[in-house]
Amino acid sequence: METPTQIQTPTYSLASLTKYFLKLGTLGFGGPVALIGYMHRDLVEDKAWISEEEYREGLALAQLAPGPLAAQLGIYLGYVHYGVPGATLTGLAFVLPSFVMVVLLGIACRYHHSRFDLHQKIAGTLHYPLRGDHRLSP
């Protein structure tokens, strides 16, 4: 017979969790699988803010829903102990750094469009992976 999960008071503050997701959203490198791996390592293993059960439940729900996996898991982890305010703050902290970076890159492109060297660097960076004719070996 299963016992209902007991509500535990968190050992961390909402500000600490928000700060963590702001840092992960700003400096986290890799795709969603890498980011959820960082979350597990940091929040479950190292800091023990989130239990393994809570993490797995959040990951399962995030995989079921369409959309960005890492962001959805982060939002769920904010919701676990802090409800809607936690989900809102962790979601914004995780997503806003990427949004700001893209906006700043767009502004830089807009105001420096006449600089041919900058245009070539940006176009080359975007074009190379999309060409399809690149090779890993000579």
GIBELHU-V173502 format. One record per backbone hydrogen bond with DSSP energy under -1.0 kcal/mol. CO is the residue of the C=O (numbers start at 1). NH is the residue of the N-H. Records with the same first field share a line. If there is no record, write none. Layout:
CO=NH ; NH
This chain:
13=17
14=18
15=19
16=20
17=21
18=22
19=23
20=24
21=25
22=26
23=27
24=28
31=35
32=36
33=37
34=38
35=39
36=40
37=41
38=42
39=43
40=44 ; 45
41=46
42=47
43=49 ; 50
51=55
52=56
53=57
54=58
55=59
56=60
57=61
58=62
59=63
60=64
61=65
68=72
69=73
70=74
71=75
72=76
73=77
74=78
75=79
76=80
78=82
79=83
82=86
83=87
84=88
85=89
86=90
87=91
88=92
89=93
90=94
91=95
92=96
95=99
96=100
97=101
98=102
99=103
100=104
101=105
102=106
103=107
104=108
105=109
106=110
107=111
108=112
112=115
114=116
115=119
116=120
117=121
118=122
119=123
120=124
121=125
122=126
123=127
124=128
127=131
